């Protein structure tokens, strides 16, 4: 009898305790999803974690303007994303979902892609300068000195800066990395969710010198995973992903530049695309408070890597144009993106043209998934050709021009 009573009492106390346990939070990509869209089946698309051979893909469907040619340059690199060019011609390739960094070398007319580094934590960002490879992982930036002389036996990394993800955020933790004309490394720290109030370092563009000293470059930047410096003005330009779950047509992802010496604030989480107050965070703020984008790129189009074209192979009108790799939309009923876009600027930095450059990855804008490949980054090679990475399949494509 006593045993039965004890069990009953324990059960009575246990049930309320179980009932009070909080529900598991939704995936970070669902954060901010309004009740009115609770039944929406929109979702991100997974990559091929083992890559895919180009012979099994419709590469012939890729299109470029007249006079240009696109071809497979290297493959066998699952998750291939951002790229950096070494002094001796090595192309270094970072990954986000995987833990590897690849190195692509060419010798005697033969090209080899191999794993250079293993076991890293989302090594998305790669940059190269003066013989050193820099890698931005989830929470730190490291350097590998004299790397091209040690591709078969890389040195131990040296930490440039650490503790960049102290909260182990579930949101936009992957980083892009660029070496600035001032010799400092520029990188993003994304917002920890779709639409949340960031901490003091999140939703920003930062830079760090070789001593590990951090400085803020821009605020109110939800998630930038592409940036470069204008070849003439040396100003920083970058792409930015706007929030999700405000509908098919809004807000636009954006292109920005840092034009002055003061730290600009581009609005997140209060204002999107320069003119759209957030329905929650924007109630007591005005979009007039914040810096405007240089260009609205399209809703949920996912701009990733960008580079200014400073090569000599393409026609003269392409000089100092911006190429942007669009990874493509998921938070949109009719999908768009999955291409490389061209942005033309005048001498004052005003956008005069915005048009597709490399297309053909998008197969059916209403399918699930709608594409067979996803552009991630662009890289100008020394001969003036343009490499485009595709993390969906682990392939690098080369775009060239012949007069």
Order of alpha helices (4+ residues) and beta strands (2+ residues): alpha-beta-beta-beta-beta-beta-beta-beta-beta-beta-beta-beta-beta-beta-beta-beta-beta-beta-beta-beta-beta-beta-beta-beta-beta-beta-beta-beta
